[in-house]
Amino acid sequence: MKQLLLIAMIVITGLTQAQTNYEKGMAKAFELWEADKWDEAENLFVRISKAEANEWLPNYYVAFMNSLKSWNVKDETVLKAQLDKAQEHLDIAMGKSANNPELMVMQAQVLTNWIAYDGAVYGMKYAAKVSEIYAKAYELAPENPRVAYGKASWAMGSAQYFGQDTKPYCAAIEASLELFDTFKGESQFHPKWGKDRAEQSIAACKS
């Protein structure tokens, strides 16, 4: 789980002393997650989401955690339980915040979890949807680094699958690095992850 947390690149440093119950709860949930107490962190995010009817971030992080846990899961029953929970909380979050690029990226991630589990079955079902989601998110927020990276990474994976040239997508991923350095989230709790993934993808391009 620690490795997944590093890959996710959730930056928790710099959290200021919270003033509201929501901020205190979110800060505590991140502390638990950083301490590798995934179940406790997830349960706290769930409780916050129920108490804060207008806040989409707690639901987002429940979805994110379940997506992360689902990579490389071989047991379909376990996978389904995790991704169903992720989807449940994504649906709630999208009800709170429509046309949200961060939620679109997470939706694409969850569908990609299914494709990674069984490409023959779920590729046909979800691949076009993932492309559509990234295209819409990019139209809304081309400056968002997770949108730019996710779109390029997905396109590169598709090009590799079909034996096509990946160089244009490597360049797009490299360009997304600048966005990670300049993008400012709306709050200390908004998503910050992704730069590490982009750097790994660029290293693979050069290998």
Stockholm file with secondary structure:
# STOCKHOLM 1.0

chainA/1-207         MKQLLLIAMIVITGLTQAQTNYEKGMAKAFELWEADKWDEAENLFVRISKAEANEWLPNYYVAFMNSLKSWNVKDETVLKAQLDKAQEHLDIAMGKSANNPELMVMQAQVLTNWIAYDGAVYGMKYAAKVSEIYAKAYELAPENPRVAYGKASWAMGSAQYFGQDTKPYCAAIEASLELFDTFKGESQFHPKWGKDRAEQSIAACKS
#=GR chainA/1-207 SS CHHHHHHHTCCCTTCCCCCSHHHHHHHHHHHHHHTTCHHHHHHHHHHHHHHCTTCCHHHHHHHHHHHHHHTTCCCHHHHHHHHHHHHHHHHHHHHHSTTCHHHHHHHHHHHHHHHHHCIIIIIHHHHHHHHHHHHHHHHHCTTCHHHHHHHHHHHHHHHHHTTCCCHHHHHHHHHHHHHHHHCCCSSTTSCCCCHHHHHHHHHHHHC
#=GC SS_cons         CHHHHHHHTCCCTTCCCCCSHHHHHHHHHHHHHHTTCHHHHHHHHHHHHHHCTTCCHHHHHHHHHHHHHHTTCCCHHHHHHHHHHHHHHHHHHHHHSTTCHHHHHHHHHHHHHHHHHCIIIIIHHHHHHHHHHHHHHHHHCTTCHHHHHHHHHHHHHHHHHTTCCCHHHHHHHHHHHHHHHHCCCSSTTSCCCCHHHHHHHHHHHHC
//
